[in-house]
Amino acid sequence: MTAASSLAPGAMMWVVVDRERVLLANVEGEFYALRDMCGHRQAPLSKGTLDGHVVECPLHYATFDVRTGKLLSGPASADVATFEVQVREDTVYVKRSTP
């Protein structure tokens, strides 16, 4: 759980969900969550940059869509797992998506 007001539009941060680091991103008031690790060299995506719906890995610049976790450009070779997000009042709830 995180306060929605603590994450401005265009910003991202990492949180812990079930003992796993998760990237939480606010894109124009919509919240998205995905695993906070690039599959190429396990770099934390939360230390990268967010441009619209695209997060860029800080290490080798792989890019992913925060809405889907889909890999947009390499050198990573796999998508990133996403999490379900619900916002109620000022609280953001994140839970693992079911496969």
WOSULFEN-V779935 format. One record per pair of residues at least 6 apart in sequence whose ideal C-beta (glycine too) atoms are under 7 Angstrom apart, sorted by sequence separation. I is the first residue (numbers start at 0). J is the second residue. D is the distance in whole Angstrom. If there is no record, write none. Layout:
BEGIN
((I	J	D) (I	J	D))
END
This chain:
BEGIN
((6	12	6) (63	69	7) (13	20	5) (14	21	5) (23	30	6) (24	31	5) (36	43	6) (37	44	6) (47	54	6) (48	55	5) (55	62	5) (63	70	6) (64	71	6) (70	77	6) (84	91	6) (85	92	5) (13	21	7) (35	43	5) (36	44	7) (47	55	5) (54	62	7) (63	71	6) (70	78	5) (13	22	6) (14	23	5) (23	32	5) (35	44	5) (47	56	5) (53	62	5) (54	63	5) (61	70	7) (62	71	4) (69	78	5) (84	93	6) (22	32	7) (35	45	5) (44	54	5) (47	57	4) (62	72	5) (68	78	5) (11	22	6) (12	23	6) (21	32	5) (22	33	5) (46	57	5) (53	64	6) (54	65	5) (61	72	6) (68	79	4) (82	93	5) (83	94	5) (11	23	6) (44	56	6) (52	64	6) (61	73	6) (68	80	6) (82	94	6) (1	14	6) (11	24	4) (21	34	6) (22	35	4) (52	65	5) (61	74	6) (68	81	4) (82	95	6) (83	96	5) (21	35	6) (42	56	5) (52	66	5) (61	75	4) (67	81	7) (82	96	6) (10	25	6) (19	34	7) (20	35	4) (42	57	6) (59	74	5) (81	96	6) (9	25	7) (20	36	7) (42	58	4) (63	79	5) (6	23	6) (8	25	5) (39	56	7) (7	25	6) (40	58	5) (53	71	6) (6	25	5) (8	27	5) (37	56	4) (40	59	7) (8	28	6) (39	59	6) (37	58	7) (1	23	6) (13	35	5) (22	44	5) (39	61	6) (20	43	7) (22	45	5) (37	61	6) (24	49	6) (26	51	7) (26	52	6) (3	30	7) (13	43	7) (24	54	7) (13	45	4) (22	54	7) (33	65	6) (12	45	6) (11	45	6) (31	65	4) (31	66	6) (33	68	5) (39	74	5) (39	75	4) (38	75	5) (11	49	5) (37	75	5) (38	76	7) (26	65	7) (38	77	5) (9	49	6) (24	65	5) (38	79	7) (11	54	7) (34	79	5) (33	79	5) (34	80	5) (33	80	6) (33	81	5) (32	81	7) (33	82	7) (32	82	4) (32	84	5) (31	84	6) (30	84	5) (30	86	6) (21	82	6) (30	91	5) (32	93	5) (16	82	6) (23	91	7) (23	93	7) (21	93	6) (16	93	5) (16	94	7) (17	95	6) (14	93	7) (16	95	7) (3	86	5) (4	89	5) (3	89	5) (2	89	5) (3	90	7) (2	90	6) (3	91	5) (0	90	5) (1	91	5) (0	91	7) (0	92	6))
END
